[in-house]
Amino acid sequence: VYTHGWYGQAAYYADDLSVFGPDGGGGGDQEPTVPGTPGGLGVSGTTSSSVSLAWNPVSGATGYTVYRDGTRVTAVSGTSATVTGLAASTSYSFQVAATNAAGESPRSAAVTARTKENGGGGDGLPRHAVTGYWQNFNNGAAVQRISDVSAQYDIIAVSFADATGTPGAVTFNLDTAGLNGYTVDQFKADVRAKQAAGKKVIISVGGEKGTVSVNDSASATAFANSVYALMQEYGFDGVDIDLENGLNATYMTQALRALSAKAGPSMILTMAPQTIDMQSTSNSYFRTALNVKDILTVVNMQYYNSGSMLGCDGKVYSQGSVDFLTALACIQLEGGLDPSQVGLGLPASTRGAGSGYVSPTVVNNALDCLTRGTHCGTFKPSKTYPDLRGAMTWSTNWDATAGNAWSNAVGPHVHALP
């Protein structure tokens, strides 16, 4: 393409050219026009280091550009985006513009979002938290009341809700006989006492034998309604998803969003997938976690009862080592979850799982490796994740059976992470 000035104009550089004229015949395609300004820009979620945005589609747009405080930060093809790498407890202004071959639209009206405090903030939990499952049954571990659970636990997951005859719906039946006469009224009072002490008590759905199935809109609605009813009846702060026999990402997402809409932004949402469930972002469990990232508290993957698995470096690691914990956590950390949403789930004793028990020292070394870059094995993550949420154990009962050795060692270490 040759260009020239006119009327004696001096030499110049041209980087934007428009050609007008016949299209050579047989055409008729119209030149695209600059799309309109996007509307409906809103904040769909925040973490300590990210803000999720969504807006209405614009006719004729082939993409969208997101601006933070007037600076272009990302371009996407859809009508949502998550801006990462933000500072905690900080307010930011966002705008979006629509683009196509003809150019970029004027920017939308600005919206302001404030990131949460480090560790998630707003959910009432400390920056680094310890989760423990409490057994609503007697399987040989120490029988506990909620009041007996060690103060090292920040989240107590009551195990488990029971399926009903309605697909997706759950209920909770306290095993008073198996728990030495523990009454519902005592249980509720103990839940309130733990909450008064700053702890969160949630209802866990699933378990090894859990058969709760959410596979369509009706069952998703039933799930949300029934879990919310339990939250109201017993005072639970939220729900844990521990479905070990598969789940449907589309409808579980629908169910959790419906539940969140009922329970409000303070709802605690945790998950306990098996190692195989989090090997790839294409897995249903992983997709579900990413789908609800803006309302997700923590994913405590179960690093036990597992065979060898691939780490984020593509190498195979066997359970029972620091490398197994760190290289598999890396998949979640690099796969889209915020570090504050990642925890390490381990058995409290050798009797707590069929395999995969590691000493509290190994757990603490893995936490140090991921947050500080120290005490690693052969696998060393490419960076550190000081916002890592913490650790989980099955169960508070097996921990108590062993004299609370796990929580006494891991609890203070988690709470002292950077």
N, C-alpha and C positions, 0 to 999 in steps of 0.2 A: 504494500500500500504506500503510494507516494502522496505527500501533502505539500502544499505550498501556501505562502501567505498571499495577501493581495493588497493592492494600492501601496506597494513599496514597504510593506511591513517587514521588520527585521526577522532574522531566523528565530525559531522558537521550538520548544518541545511540546508534542501533543500526546496525551495518553488516553483521552476519551474521544472516540470517533463514532459518529452516527452517519449511516449511509441511507439516503432517501432515493427512491426511484422504483421502476418496475421490477417485479420479482422474477422476470424471465418467462412469464406466461405459465398458465396452468395452476398458479398458486391460489392465493386468496386468504392465506393465514394472516391474521392481524398481528401487528407488533404487540408484545405484552406491555401493559401499563403498570406503573408503580402501584403496589397493593395499598390497601387502606391501612389505617392505624389499628393495631390490635386493641381489643377491648376486654374487659373482664379480668385484668391481671390481678392475681391474688396470691397470697402465701398459703401453701398447702401443708407446710410442716417445717420445723426447725430442729437442729441439733446444736451441740456446742460449737460445731465447726462448719455447718452447712445450712442453707436455706433452700427449700423446694418451692418452685413457682409453677403456676398454671394460668392459662389464658384462653380466650376464645379463638377459634380458627378464623383466618382471614381468606376470603375468596381470592384465588389467583396467586396466593403466596406459595413459594416452594421451600421456604425456610424462615427461621426467626433468629434475630440477634438479641442477646440479653446484655444489658448494661448494668453495672454496679457503680453507684455514685458517679455516673456519667462516663465510665470507662467500659469499653466492650470487654466482656469476660468469657463469653461462649456463644456458639452458634449451634442451633439444633434444627431438625426437620419437623419435629412434632410440636405439640402445644403445651409442653411442660419441660422443665429443666431443674436440675439441682446444682446450685453454685456451692462449691466446696472451698476448703482452705481458708475459712474465715476465723476470726478471733472470737473467743467466747465472750458472752455478756456484752455484745457490741451491736449497735444499730446500723443498718445499711439501707440505702435507697436503691430500688430496682426499677428499670424500665425495659420494655421489649419493643422491637421493631420488626415488621414483616418484610421479607425480601423475595425478589425473583430476578429474572434476567434484566428487567428494566431498571432495577435499583432497589433502594430501601425506603420504606415508608417513614413518616414522622414517628417519633417514639411515643409510646403510650404514656398515660398518666402514671406518675411514680407511686410505688407502694413502699412502705417502710417495714422492715422486719428486724427483730432483735434476736440474736442467737442466744441459746440457753447457756447457763453456767456450765463450767467444766463438769464432765461426768453426766451430762444430761440436764441437770437442774430442773426445777419445776415439778419433778416427780417425788420430791421429798427424800430422795436417796443420797447417800454420800457419793463423792466422786468415784470411789472404788468400792464395790459392794460384794458381799458373800451371800450366795443363795443356798438354801438347804431344803430338801424335800422331807416333809413330815408324813409318817405313815399312819393312815387311818385303818390300820389292821395290825395284827400280831403275826409276824412270820419268824419269830425267834429273836428278833432284835429287841432292845430295851423298849418297853411300852412307855410312851410319853404322853403328857398333856402338852398343849401349846405352851403353857407357862413353864414347862421344863426345858424348852429349847434354849440352847446356849445364846447368850447375848451377842456373840460374835456374828450371828446370822442377821443380815439386813433384810432379806426377803425369805419368807417361809412359804413354800408351795405345798398346800394341803393336797395329799394324794389319796384318792383320785375322785373326780366326779364320775357318776355312773350314767351310762346310756339309758334312755327310756324307750318306750315303744314307738315314739315319734322320731323319725329320721332327723338327726342333727341335734335334737334336744337332749339336755343332760339334767341330772339332779344330784343331790349330795345326801348321803345317808351316813351319819356318824355311827361308827361301830362301837356302840356303848358297851356291849357284852365283851367284845374282844379287847377293849381298852379299860378293863377293870371298873366298869360302871361310870365312865366319863359321860356326863349328861350334856345335852345340847345347850342348856343354859350356861353351864360351866365353860363349855367350848366357846360360846359367844363372848362371855366375859373375858376369857383369856385372850381372845383375838383383840378385843378392845384395849386390853392392858398392854399387849405388844405394840399396838399402834400408838398408844400414849407414850411408849418408850422410843418412838421414832422408827419402828419396824413396819414392814409391809407384809401383809398376809394375803395370799392369792390362792385361787382354786386351780388345780392342775387337771387338765383333761387328757386322758389317754392312758399312758403307761404301757408296759409290755403286752398286756391283754386287752387294752382299750379298743373298743369297737365303734367309737363315735364316727359317723360318716356324714360329711358335708359335701354333697355332690350336685346340688341344684339350688335354685333360689329359695325354694320353700325350706329346705333343710338349713340353709344359711340363716334365714330369718329365725327359724326355730332355735338354732344355736345361740344367736345373739340375744334373743328374748329370754331364753332359759338361763344363760350365764348371768345376764343382768339381774334376773330375779334372785339368783343365789347371792350376788353381790349385795343386793338390798336386804335379803333375809339374814345373812351371816356377817355382813360388814366386810366382805372381801374387797381388797383394793384393786383386784384385776384378775387376770387369767394367765395360765401357762399352757402352751400347746406342746404336748408330749405324745403326739400320735406316731407310733412306731410301725404302723401298718399301712402307711401311705396317706396322702392327702391330696385334695384337688386345689391347686393354687388359685384358680379363678374364684371358686365359691368360698374357700376359706378366707381369701382376701375380702370378699363381699361381707362375710359374716363378721370379721374383725372390725371392719370399718363401720358396720351397723352398730356393733357393740360399743365402739369408741364414741359414736355419735350420741349414744344413750348415756354412757358413763362420764364423758367429759375428758378434758386434757390431762387430768391427774391419774388416769387409769394406768396401771402397771401391766405391761404385756411382755411376757418372756416366752422363750421357746427352748426345747431340749431335743434337737434332732440327733440322729445317729451319725457317725462319721460318713457313711456312704451317702447320706442325704445332703451333705454339703461339699461334695467333691467338685461340683460344677454349678455355675449360676443357672444352668438349664434345668437342674433338678427342681421338682415341685416345691420342696421345703425351702430351698434357697430362693426361688422365685417369690414365694410367699413372703419371706423375710424382707426382700427388697421392695416388694409391692407395698408393704406397710411400714417402710423404714421411718416415716415421719411420726409414727405413733409407737414404734418399737422400743422397748426398754433394753433388753439384752437377749442374745442367743447364747445359751450355754450348751455347746455341743458335747455329747457324751463320748469321751475318749476311752470307752471301755466296752467289753463284749464285742470287740471289733477285730477283724483280721488286719493284715498289712494294708496300708493305704498310700496313695500318692500325695506328696507334699506340693506346695506351690512351685517348687523347682523341678517338678516332673520326676523326682526320685521316689523310690518306694521306702516307706518307713514302717517299722513294726511297733505295735503298741507297747507301752511300758517304759518309754524313754523320753528325755527332754526333747529330742528331735521330733518325735511323733507329735507332741503337743504344739511345738512352735511351728513346724512346717505345715501342719494342717490348719492351725489358726491363721497362718499367713494367707491361705486361700480366701477366708472370709474377709480378712483385713484388706486384701487387694481386690476382692471381688465386689466391693460396693458398700459393705457395711461400715458404719462409723466405728472407730476403735472403742468408743464408749458403749457400743452395742455388742461387744464380743467378750465372752467369758469362757473359762476352761472348766469342763465338767468331769469330775473324777469320783471314784468310790471312796467312802470314808474308811473302809477297812477291806481286808481280803475277803470278808464274808459279804460285802455289799454288792459284789458283782461276780460273774463267772470268771472274768479275766480283765486285765487292764489296770489293776491296782498299782499305784506307785506311791512311794513314801511322800509325806508332806514336803520333804526337802526337794524332791524332784518337781513337785508342783510349784514351789517357790522359786526354784531355779528357772523354770519356764516363764514364770511371770517376770522375773528379772531380765531374762533374755529379750522378751518382747517389749518391755517398757524402758529398760536401761541399756540393753546391749551387752549385759554381763551374764556370766554363768550359762552361756549357750553350750550346746553340744557341737556336733560337726556342722549342723545347719545354723547359719547366721542370717537373720532377716536383713534386707537391704537398708532398712531404716528402723528406728524405734517407734513405739506406739505408746507414749506416756498416758494417753487417755483410756487405755485398755480397762474394761469395766471390772474384771475380777475373776472369781472362781465360784464353782457350784459343786455340791456333793450329794450323792445318794448314799445315805440319807442322814438326817439328824438323829434318827434312832440307832443306826449302825455306828455313828459317831459316838453317841452316848454309851453304847455297848463297850466301846474301846476307851472309855474314860474321856471322851471329847478330845482325843489326841489330835484329830485332823483340824477341828476348828480352833483349838488352842494354838496350833502352829501356823496354819494358813490364814486364819482370820486377822491376827495382828499384822502379818506380812502384807496382806491385801490392803489393809487400811493405811499402811505406811508407804504404799507405792507413790511415785512422784505425781 
